[in-house]
């Protein structure tokens, strides 16, 4: 029996993650999975496999870009907060 996870620590960088966009990308991937299933049911295994391979790579790139943007926003906000603190101590 699997152990239940009571809490998960999210890295501070990922607090800026655009979850709506991430879910939207996953929805598109699920639609393509359905299309691939239909293609396979119709006997077109090669097209089904090609669609899955292309979309899997595409989804990986898009998720990586979303995570990278979240980390960049976190770095920018952290940098701005640091400048704000330094600015208030100089006055």
N, C-alpha and C positions, 0 to 999 in steps of 0.2 A: 504494500500500500504506500502510495506517495505521501510524503510529508507536506503539510500545508505551510505556505509561506505567510507569515503574519505581517511582515512589512518589507518593503523594498526601498533601498536607498537609491535615489536618483542623483547622478552627478549634477552639480550646480550648473554646469554648461548646458545641460539638457532641459533645464527649467524654461528655457526660451524656445523650446521645440514647438513648431507649428503642427499641433496634433490634427487639426482639421485638414490640412493639406496632406498629411501622412495617411489619414483614413481615406481621403479622396483617391490617392494613388493606389491604395490597396483595393478599393472598390473597382477601379479599372482593371486591375489584375484579376480579380475574381470574375469579372465579366468575360475576360479573355479565357479563363479556365473553363467557363461554361461553353464558350465557342469551340475550344479545343476538344471538349467532351463530345460536342455535336459532330465535329469533323471526324473524330475517331469512330463514333457510332455509324457514320455514313461510310466508313471504310477508308478514309483518307488519313492513314497513320502518319505519313511523311509531313503533311501540312499541319497536322495537330502537333507533332513534335517540334517543327520549325516555329510555330506560333508560341509554344510554351518557352522554348529556348530564348527567343527574341524578347519576349515580355519579361522573363525572369531577369535577364541582363539589364533591361530597361528599368525595371523596378528597383534593382540594386543600385543603379546609378542615381535614380531619383531620390531614394531614401538616403543615400550617402550625401547628396547635395543638400537635402533638408537638414540633416544632422550638422553638416559643415556650416550652413547658414546660422543654425542655432548657436553653435560654438563661436562664430564670428560676432553675433549680436551680444553674446555674453561677454566676450572680450572687449567689445566697444563700450558696453554699459559699465563694465568694471573700470575701464580706462577713464570714462567720463566721471565716474564716482571718485576716482583717485584725484583727478584734476580739480574736482569740486572741493574736496577736502583740503588739498594743497592751496587752493585759492582762498579759502576761508582762514587758513592759518597765516597767510601773508598779509592780510589786512590789518 
